Amino acid sequence: MNTQIKRIAAIIAIICTLLPGISYAEETSVTNKNATDVSEDDTDNTTDENSAGFIVGYDHTTSTYGTKKTSNTLTVPVTLTYDTGNYGFALTVPYVRQTTLAGSIAGRQVIGLSSSNQIVSQAGLGDATASVTRYLFDDDETGISIDVKGEIKFATGDQAKGLGTGKNDYSVQLGVYKYNDNWGMSGTAGYSVLGSPGDVVVNGVQQNITLNNIYYGSLGVSYKSSENIKIGLAYDMQQAAEIGGIPQKDIRGNLTLNHSGDTSFHFYIFKGLSDSSPDWGSGASVSTSF
């Protein structure tokens, strides 16, 4: 384990040790980051007791990524969650089906690096993720909530088929949320230590892929129009992972419908604002807790 990973782990351990008694209500939904992430959004799931949850999502993206060929990726992530009041745990396993340039690897960090003109289709298990979120602060009077999350992306996807990078990634993220009556604002900032595949053969194409560690973040606003309906708008960004690459930027609109106290539906559509982001994407998820 390198020095940067050790530092991230130490930071998370120190925060969790110093703040043992403060709880924060978990807010989880499936977003478009790889379509495998379970991240803080604007869905309320307040609980003071232990609870488990189950989320099934659907995500589709289409883009040229700055080339003359169109790539399409379908992802179906299945997520298990467990909340203790002070901590939230999540494990996501995605099914990935993509039609793209030979040599491309599924995932926001490296797709579009291929020099091939051949289009290939592959499907199978993608890279799984596991995360732990520490709810640091939640104040009803000010409406401010803060959490910190550590996440590992495991190399479970078949790198030779372009379904994963073949390397683990490690991330740490801080989230800050402000709610006032029906309005809400959110901001996240994170840092990812990315594993570099190096010299690899992907769908018959020789590639040399070296990835840099990156910073990323998001800004969002939401409005609760009724007890069961919430709409939101978010701007996501991240540094370019490859040398000479283009930072990712996209804007996303979302709608959350609470069917009951334990079940909700989440829908979103997003537009890429750079060549390294998908041109368009959309998705949906259903979540339930028990």
C-alpha positions as CSV (number, residue, x, y, z in Angstrom):
1,M,0.0,0.0,0.0
2,N,1.6,3.3,-1.0
3,T,2.0,6.4,1.2
4,Q,-1.0,8.3,-0.3
5,I,-3.4,5.4,0.5
6,K,-2.0,5.1,4.0
7,R,-2.7,8.9,4.5
8,I,-6.3,8.6,3.3
9,A,-6.9,5.6,5.7
10,A,-5.3,7.5,8.6
11,I,-7.5,10.6,8.0
12,I,-10.7,8.5,8.0
13,A,-9.6,6.7,11.1
14,I,-8.8,9.9,13.0
15,I,-12.1,11.5,12.1
16,C,-14.1,8.5,13.1
17,T,-12.3,8.2,16.4
18,L,-12.7,11.9,17.4
19,L,-16.4,12.1,16.5
20,P,-17.9,8.9,18.0
21,G,-21.3,10.3,19.2
22,I,-22.6,12.5,16.4
23,S,-25.1,11.0,13.9
24,Y,-26.3,12.2,10.5
25,A,-29.2,10.9,8.4
26,E,-28.1,8.9,5.4
27,E,-29.1,10.1,1.9
28,T,-28.3,7.6,-0.8
29,S,-29.1,7.3,-4.5
30,V,-27.5,5.9,-7.6
31,T,-25.8,8.6,-9.7
32,N,-24.2,8.6,-13.1
33,K,-20.6,8.3,-11.9
34,N,-19.7,5.0,-13.5
35,A,-23.4,4.2,-12.7
36,T,-22.0,2.1,-9.9
37,D,-21.6,4.6,-7.2
38,V,-23.9,5.0,-4.2
39,S,-23.4,8.6,-3.2
40,E,-25.0,11.4,-1.2
41,D,-27.9,13.0,-3.0
42,D,-31.2,14.6,-2.0
43,T,-33.2,11.6,-0.9
44,D,-34.2,11.7,2.8
45,N,-33.7,8.4,4.7
46,T,-33.5,9.6,8.2
47,T,-33.2,6.8,10.8
48,D,-32.1,6.5,14.4
49,E,-32.0,2.7,14.2
50,N,-30.1,0.1,12.3
51,S,-31.6,-0.5,8.9
52,A,-30.7,-2.4,5.7
53,G,-31.5,-1.4,2.1
54,F,-31.5,-2.6,-1.4
55,I,-31.1,-0.5,-4.6
56,V,-31.4,-1.6,-8.2
57,G,-30.4,0.9,-10.9
58,Y,-30.4,1.4,-14.7
59,D,-28.0,3.7,-16.5
60,H,-27.4,4.3,-20.2
61,T,-24.8,6.7,-21.8
62,T,-24.0,7.5,-25.4
63,S,-21.0,9.5,-26.7
64,T,-18.3,9.9,-29.3
65,Y,-15.8,11.0,-26.6
66,G,-14.2,13.3,-29.2
67,T,-13.9,10.6,-31.9
68,K,-16.0,9.8,-35.0
69,K,-17.4,6.6,-33.5
70,T,-20.3,6.4,-31.1
71,S,-20.0,4.4,-27.9
72,N,-23.0,3.1,-25.9
73,T,-22.8,1.8,-22.3
74,L,-25.6,0.2,-20.3
75,T,-25.0,-0.4,-16.6
76,V,-27.3,-2.2,-14.1
77,P,-25.9,-1.7,-10.6
78,V,-27.2,-3.7,-7.6
79,T,-26.4,-2.2,-4.2
80,L,-26.8,-3.5,-0.7
81,T,-26.7,-0.9,2.1
82,Y,-26.6,-1.0,5.9
83,D,-27.0,2.0,8.2
84,T,-26.3,2.2,12.0
85,G,-27.1,5.8,12.5
86,N,-23.5,6.9,12.8
87,Y,-22.2,4.9,9.9
88,G,-23.4,3.8,6.4
89,F,-22.1,0.9,4.5
90,A,-22.7,0.1,0.8
91,L,-21.6,-2.6,-1.6
92,T,-22.4,-2.2,-5.3
93,V,-22.0,-4.9,-8.0
94,P,-22.7,-3.7,-11.6
95,Y,-23.6,-5.6,-14.8
96,V,-22.1,-3.7,-17.8
97,R,-22.8,-4.0,-21.5
98,Q,-21.0,-1.7,-23.9
99,T,-20.5,-1.2,-27.6
100,T,-17.4,0.9,-28.1
101,L,-14.0,1.2,-29.8
102,A,-11.7,-1.8,-29.3
103,G,-9.1,-0.9,-26.7
104,S,-11.5,1.2,-24.6
105,I,-12.1,0.4,-20.9
106,A,-15.4,0.9,-19.2
107,G,-15.3,3.7,-16.7
108,R,-14.9,7.5,-16.7
109,Q,-11.2,7.5,-16.2
110,V,-9.9,5.8,-19.4
111,I,-12.7,5.5,-21.9
112,G,-11.8,7.2,-25.2
113,L,-8.0,6.4,-25.1
114,S,-8.3,3.8,-27.8
115,S,-6.6,4.4,-31.2
116,S,-8.6,1.6,-32.8
117,N,-11.4,2.1,-35.4
118,Q,-13.0,-1.3,-34.7
119,I,-16.3,-1.4,-32.8
120,V,-16.7,-4.3,-30.3
121,S,-19.5,-5.3,-27.9
122,Q,-18.9,-6.9,-24.6
123,A,-21.0,-7.7,-21.5
124,G,-20.4,-9.0,-18.0
125,L,-19.6,-8.1,-14.4
126,G,-18.0,-4.6,-14.0
127,D,-15.8,-3.2,-11.2
128,A,-17.5,-3.5,-7.8
129,T,-17.3,-0.8,-5.1
130,A,-17.5,-0.8,-1.3
131,S,-17.9,2.3,0.8
132,V,-18.1,3.4,4.4
133,T,-19.7,6.7,5.3
134,R,-19.3,8.5,8.7
135,Y,-22.1,10.9,9.5
136,L,-20.2,13.6,11.3
137,F,-22.7,16.4,12.0
138,D,-26.4,17.1,11.7
139,D,-28.0,20.2,13.2
140,D,-31.8,20.7,12.9
141,E,-31.6,24.3,13.8
142,T,-29.2,25.4,11.1
143,G,-30.1,22.6,8.6
144,I,-26.5,21.8,8.0
145,S,-25.2,18.2,7.7
146,I,-21.7,16.9,7.1
147,D,-20.3,13.5,6.3
148,V,-17.1,11.8,5.1
149,K,-16.9,8.7,2.9
150,G,-14.1,6.2,2.0
151,E,-14.5,4.0,-1.0
152,I,-12.7,1.2,-2.7
153,K,-13.3,0.2,-6.3
154,F,-12.3,-3.4,-6.8
155,A,-10.9,-4.8,-10.0
156,T,-13.7,-7.4,-10.6
157,G,-14.4,-6.6,-14.2
158,D,-12.7,-8.4,-17.0
159,Q,-9.9,-6.0,-18.1
160,A,-9.2,-8.0,-21.3
161,K,-12.8,-7.4,-22.4
162,G,-12.7,-3.7,-21.4
163,L,-15.2,-4.2,-18.5
164,G,-12.8,-2.9,-15.9
165,T,-9.4,-1.3,-15.4
166,G,-7.8,-4.4,-13.8
167,K,-6.7,-2.3,-10.8
168,N,-8.2,-1.1,-7.6
169,D,-9.0,2.6,-6.9
170,Y,-9.2,4.3,-3.5
171,S,-11.2,7.4,-2.8
172,V,-12.1,9.7,0.1
173,Q,-14.9,12.3,-0.1
174,L,-16.3,15.1,2.1
175,G,-20.0,16.1,1.8
176,V,-21.7,19.2,3.1
177,Y,-25.5,19.7,2.9
178,K,-27.8,22.7,3.8
179,Y,-31.6,22.4,4.0
180,N,-34.0,25.3,4.5
181,D,-37.8,24.4,4.4
182,N,-38.3,22.9,0.9
183,W,-34.9,24.0,-0.5
184,G,-31.6,22.1,-0.3
185,M,-28.0,22.7,-1.3
186,S,-25.2,20.2,-1.4
187,G,-21.5,20.2,-2.2
188,T,-18.9,17.3,-2.3
189,A,-15.2,17.3,-2.8
190,G,-13.1,14.1,-3.1
191,Y,-9.7,12.7,-4.0
192,S,-9.1,9.4,-5.8
193,V,-5.9,7.3,-5.9
194,L,-6.3,5.5,-9.3
195,G,-4.6,2.2,-10.2
196,S,-2.8,2.3,-13.5
197,P,-3.3,-0.7,-15.8
198,G,0.0,-0.1,-17.6
199,D,0.7,-2.3,-20.7
200,V,-2.5,-4.2,-21.4
201,V,-4.3,-5.8,-24.3
202,V,-8.0,-4.8,-24.5
203,N,-10.2,-6.6,-27.0
204,G,-7.1,-7.4,-29.1
205,V,-5.7,-3.8,-29.0
206,Q,-2.4,-3.1,-27.2
207,Q,-2.6,-0.2,-24.9
208,N,-0.4,1.6,-22.4
209,I,-2.6,3.3,-19.8
210,T,-1.2,5.4,-17.1
211,L,-3.6,7.2,-14.8
212,N,-3.0,10.1,-12.4
213,N,-4.7,10.6,-9.1
214,I,-7.5,13.1,-9.3
215,Y,-9.6,15.6,-7.4
216,Y,-13.4,15.7,-8.1
217,G,-16.5,17.4,-6.8
218,S,-20.1,18.4,-7.3
219,L,-22.5,21.2,-6.5
220,G,-26.3,20.7,-6.3
221,V,-29.6,22.3,-5.5
222,S,-32.9,20.6,-4.8
223,Y,-36.5,21.6,-4.2
224,K,-39.2,19.5,-2.4
225,S,-42.4,20.4,-4.2
226,S,-44.5,18.1,-2.0
227,E,-44.2,15.5,0.6
228,N,-43.4,12.8,-2.0
229,I,-41.8,14.7,-4.8
230,K,-38.3,16.3,-5.0
231,I,-36.5,17.7,-8.0
232,G,-32.8,18.7,-8.3
233,L,-30.0,20.0,-10.5
234,A,-26.3,19.2,-10.0
235,Y,-23.0,20.0,-11.7
236,D,-20.3,17.3,-11.5
237,M,-16.6,17.8,-12.3
238,Q,-13.3,15.9,-12.0
239,Q,-9.7,16.3,-13.1
240,A,-8.4,14.5,-16.2
241,A,-6.9,11.1,-15.1
242,E,-4.7,10.6,-18.2
243,I,-1.7,12.8,-19.2
244,G,-3.0,15.4,-21.7
245,G,-6.6,14.4,-21.1
246,I,-9.6,16.7,-20.7
247,P,-11.4,17.2,-17.3
248,Q,-14.8,15.7,-17.0
249,K,-17.8,18.1,-16.6
250,D,-21.5,17.4,-16.8
251,I,-24.8,18.8,-15.6
252,R,-27.6,16.5,-14.2
253,G,-31.2,16.9,-13.5
254,N,-33.0,14.5,-11.2
255,L,-36.4,13.6,-9.8
256,T,-37.2,11.6,-6.7
257,L,-40.6,10.1,-5.9
258,N,-41.2,8.6,-2.5
259,H,-43.8,5.8,-3.0
260,S,-43.9,5.0,0.7
261,G,-41.8,5.5,3.8
262,D,-39.4,2.7,2.8
263,T,-39.5,2.8,-1.0
264,S,-38.5,5.6,-3.4
265,F,-37.9,6.0,-7.2
266,H,-35.1,8.1,-8.6
267,F,-34.8,9.3,-12.2
268,Y,-32.1,11.5,-13.8
269,I,-30.8,12.8,-17.1
270,F,-27.4,14.4,-17.7
271,K,-25.5,16.3,-20.5
272,G,-21.8,16.1,-20.8
273,L,-19.9,19.4,-21.1
274,S,-16.6,18.0,-22.3
275,D,-15.2,15.4,-24.7
276,S,-14.2,13.1,-21.8
277,S,-17.8,13.0,-20.5
278,P,-20.7,11.1,-22.1
279,D,-22.6,13.3,-24.6
280,W,-25.9,12.2,-23.0
281,G,-27.0,9.9,-20.3
282,S,-30.1,8.8,-18.3
283,G,-31.0,6.4,-15.6
284,A,-33.4,5.3,-12.9
285,S,-33.3,3.4,-9.6
286,V,-35.6,2.0,-7.1
287,S,-34.6,1.8,-3.4
288,T,-36.2,0.1,-0.4
289,S,-35.2,-0.3,3.2
290,F,-36.1,-2.8,5.8
